[in-house]
Amino acid sequence: MNRGKRVSGNTNDHIVVPVIEERLTVAKKEIETGKVAITKKVHSEQQVIDIPVVDEEVDVQRIQFNQYIENTPPAVRYEGEKTIIPILKEVLVVEKKLVLVEEVHITRKQKHSKISQQETLRKEEVIVNRVDTNPTI
């Protein structure tokens, strides 16, 4: 089966055989199948918040003593929630003595209360609706 051309002229004959090749071309096409609509809503609501608050008050009392101290002066001491601080002074006499002039009594008191405060909280909501581009008849 010779399908090509025969070339003669020389002692050797040549046959030309055509070679065929198929090629594939690929293309893409975008087709719209539908649409969506997105909506966002923001909701606000008022909320009351109770906040615990502690206030501390200090009560100071000065108690007069005017007593001479023979030994070491009294130290700061605590009686429950009360702090007692001795106040001393030196007086000039033939001999030097310490006189307990007064004590300072400090009592701490806590006052508990609540404060109400109104705050606005926001919350977002997203709604997605599909939009049909090819309605059926």
C-alpha positions as CSV (number, residue, x, y, z in Angstrom):
1,M,0.0,0.0,0.0
2,N,1.8,3.0,-1.2
3,R,-0.1,6.1,-0.4
4,G,2.7,8.5,-0.8
5,K,4.6,9.8,-3.8
6,R,7.2,7.8,-5.4
7,V,10.3,9.7,-6.2
8,S,12.5,8.1,-8.8
9,G,15.6,9.3,-10.5
10,N,18.2,7.6,-8.6
11,T,18.8,4.0,-8.3
12,N,17.1,4.2,-4.9
13,D,13.4,4.9,-4.8
14,H,12.1,7.1,-2.0
15,I,8.6,7.0,-0.7
16,V,7.1,10.0,1.1
17,V,4.8,9.1,3.8
18,P,2.6,11.9,5.3
19,V,2.3,11.9,9.1
20,I,-0.9,13.2,10.5
21,E,-1.4,14.4,14.1
22,E,-4.6,15.4,15.8
23,R,-4.6,18.2,18.4
24,L,-7.1,19.0,21.0
25,T,-8.2,22.6,21.9
26,V,-9.8,23.1,25.3
27,A,-11.8,26.2,26.2
28,K,-13.8,27.2,29.3
29,K,-17.0,29.1,29.4
30,E,-18.5,30.6,32.5
31,I,-22.2,29.9,32.9
32,E,-24.2,31.8,35.6
33,T,-26.3,29.2,37.5
34,G,-27.7,31.6,40.1
35,K,-27.2,34.6,42.3
36,V,-27.4,35.2,46.0
37,A,-28.4,38.4,47.9
38,I,-26.8,39.0,51.3
39,T,-28.3,41.3,53.9
40,K,-26.9,42.2,57.3
41,K,-29.0,43.5,60.2
42,V,-27.6,44.9,63.4
43,H,-29.8,44.4,66.5
44,S,-29.3,46.5,69.6
45,E,-30.5,45.8,73.1
46,Q,-30.2,47.6,76.4
47,Q,-28.8,45.6,79.3
48,V,-28.5,46.5,82.9
49,I,-25.3,45.5,84.6
50,D,-24.9,45.4,88.4
51,I,-21.4,46.3,89.5
52,P,-20.3,45.5,93.1
53,V,-18.5,48.5,94.7
54,V,-16.6,48.5,98.0
55,D,-15.9,51.8,99.8
56,E,-13.6,51.9,102.8
57,E,-14.0,54.5,105.5
58,V,-11.6,55.3,108.3
59,D,-12.7,56.5,111.7
60,V,-9.9,58.2,113.7
61,Q,-10.2,58.7,117.5
62,R,-7.6,60.5,119.6
63,I,-7.6,59.2,123.2
64,Q,-5.6,61.3,125.7
65,F,-3.4,59.5,128.3
66,N,-0.7,61.9,129.6
67,Q,1.0,59.0,131.5
68,Y,4.8,58.6,132.2
69,I,6.4,55.6,130.7
70,E,9.1,53.9,132.8
71,N,10.1,51.1,130.3
72,T,10.1,50.7,126.6
73,P,7.4,52.6,124.8
74,P,4.4,50.6,123.7
75,A,4.5,49.3,120.1
76,V,1.8,49.7,117.4
77,R,-0.8,47.0,118.1
78,Y,-4.0,45.7,116.5
79,E,-7.3,44.9,118.1
80,G,-9.6,43.3,115.6
81,E,-10.0,45.8,112.7
82,K,-8.6,48.6,114.9
83,T,-4.9,49.8,114.7
84,I,-3.6,51.5,117.8
85,I,-0.6,53.8,117.4
86,P,0.9,55.3,120.5
87,I,2.0,58.9,120.3
88,L,5.0,59.8,122.6
89,K,6.7,63.0,123.6
90,E,9.6,63.7,125.9
91,V,9.3,66.1,128.7
92,L,12.2,67.8,130.5
93,V,12.3,67.0,134.2
94,V,15.1,66.3,136.6
95,E,15.2,63.0,134.9
96,K,13.9,62.2,131.5
97,K,10.7,60.1,131.2
98,L,8.5,59.1,128.4
99,V,4.9,60.2,128.7
100,L,2.1,58.5,126.8
101,V,0.3,61.4,125.5
102,E,-2.4,59.8,123.5
103,E,-3.2,56.8,121.3
104,V,-4.7,57.0,117.9
105,H,-7.3,54.3,117.3
106,I,-8.1,53.7,113.6
107,T,-11.1,51.6,112.7
108,R,-11.7,50.5,109.1
109,K,-15.2,50.0,107.9
110,Q,-16.3,48.7,104.5
111,K,-19.5,49.9,102.9
112,H,-20.9,47.6,100.2
113,S,-23.2,48.9,97.5
114,K,-24.2,48.2,93.9
115,I,-24.2,50.6,91.0
116,S,-26.6,49.9,88.0
117,Q,-25.4,51.0,84.7
118,Q,-27.2,50.6,81.3
119,E,-25.1,49.6,78.3
120,T,-26.0,49.0,74.6
121,L,-25.0,45.6,73.1
122,R,-25.0,45.1,69.3
123,K,-25.5,41.8,67.5
124,E,-25.2,41.3,63.8
125,E,-27.4,38.9,61.7
126,V,-26.6,37.8,58.1
127,I,-29.4,36.8,55.8
128,V,-28.6,35.0,52.5
129,N,-31.3,34.6,49.8
130,R,-30.7,32.8,46.5
131,V,-31.9,34.7,43.4
132,D,-33.0,32.4,40.6
133,T,-31.8,33.7,37.2
134,N,-33.6,31.1,35.1
135,P,-37.3,31.1,36.3
136,T,-39.3,28.1,35.2
137,I,-42.5,28.9,33.3
